[in-house]
Amino acid sequence: MKYQIVKDYSPARFKSAIGVNKETFYAMAEVLRIAYVKLHSKHNGRHRKLCIEDMLLAALEYLYEYRTYECIGASYGLTKQNMHNTIKWVENELIKCGLFSLPGKRVLHSSENVEVLLVDTTETPIQRPKRGQKHYYSGKKNGIH
């Protein structure tokens, strides 16, 4: 999904499709824009094929929808490795800024609401045909000798 498509979505539809509010998305994009300008002021390398918003959308698709790099790369016309590098760069820059973070593992483990799902995976006997036909087969061939 490209930014040109989702930018005109209503706030509710945007959050449903992307996983974050529009305001949060634009705040993330601004952090990435600053980091991108800093990166390219030091290095005069090639610019990325995707705009900042598309890079952020790709990273959010990876995190929100659990899509593979290959699948997301195909959507944006990039290879799996390029998409991996782009998403990792976005994640690292958002972590570095410190404004966007998930609660740590301790918070998640100490939550009061714990659900347990048990799956019965015990072995059950399978009815199989008996081996061999020795009790009624004489060994003689019928037909022409």
N, C-alpha and C positions, 0 to 999 in steps of 0.2 A: 504494500500500500504506500503510495507516495504522498508527500506533503501537499502537493497541488490538489489532490483529491480531498484530503481530510481538513484542510484549512477552513473550509466554509461550513463544516459540520456545526450543529448546535452544541452548546457545552455538554449536555447530557449524552448526546450521541458520540461526541469526541471522547469523553471519559470512558464510555462503554467500548469503543473501538480501540483506543490506545492504551487505556489503563491508568492515565493520569489526567488531572484537570488541565484546561487550556492554560491557565495562569502558571501552573507548575511546569508545563511543557515549555512555555516561552522563557521562564526563568532558567530552565536547564539549557535551552538553546543559547541564551545570552552568555552563560558561563562557558559553554563550548566555543562560542564565537570569540570571546576574549582569549581563551587558551589557543585557539587556532591562529589568531593573529600573532600571539607571542611565539608560537612554534615557527611560523613562517617569517618572522622578523629575524630569527637566528639562522634559519636554513632557507636558502632560496631554491628549494626542491620543487618538484611538481606539485601542483595543487590537486586535491582529491577530486574524483569524478562527481561525487555527491555533494549537495549543499549541506549546510549544518543541520537543517531540519530533517533532511532525509537520513543523515547519519544517526541522528537521535531516534528517529522513527524505527530504523533498522535495529538499533540496540534495544528499544522498548519492545519490539516484536519478538526479539530473541528472549528477553526476560519474561514477557507477559504471556506469550503463546507457546514457548518452548519449541520453536521452529529451529531447524538445523541451519548452519551457516550456508550449506549448499542451497537449500530452499530459499532462504532470504536473498542470497547472492543472485539467484536466478531471477527473482522479482526486480532487483535493481540493476541487473546487467553487469554484475561483478563476479569474480571467481570466489571460490570458497575461502581461499587464503586472504584475499583482499577484504572480504567481509569480516573475517575473523579479526584482522588487524584494526579495521575501522571500529568494530564493536568494542574491542578491548581498549582502544584509545578513548572512546566515549565513556566507558565504565571507569577507567582510571582517572580521567579528568573530573568526572562528577564526584568520585570518592575524594579526590584531592581537595576540592572546594569545601567539603564538609557540610554543605547545606542539605544534601539529599542522601540520607542513609536509612537503612533498615535497622530495626532493633537487633541487638546482638543475640547470640545463641542463648545466653543466660536468661534473657527476658522471655524468649520463646519457650525455654524448658521450664521456667517457673510459673507459667500460666496455669490457672486453676482449671480451665476447661480442657480435659484430656479425653480424647476419644480413642477407643481401642477397637480394632477390627480383627476378628479371628476367622481364619479360613481353615476348614477341615481338609487336610491333605493326606489323610490316612489311606493306606493301600486297600483296595477292594479286589476280591477275587474276580477273575475274568473267565467266563466259560469258553473253553477252546475245544475244538474237535479232538477226538481221541487220536493218538498216533497210530499210524499203520492200518492196514486192512488185512492182517494176517489171519484172522479168524475165519474169513470167508474166501480168501484168494488162494487158489491152488498153485499158481505159478505157470499154468499152461496158457499158451497164446491161442486165441481163436482166429480163424481165418486161414489164409494160404501159407503153406510151409515153404 
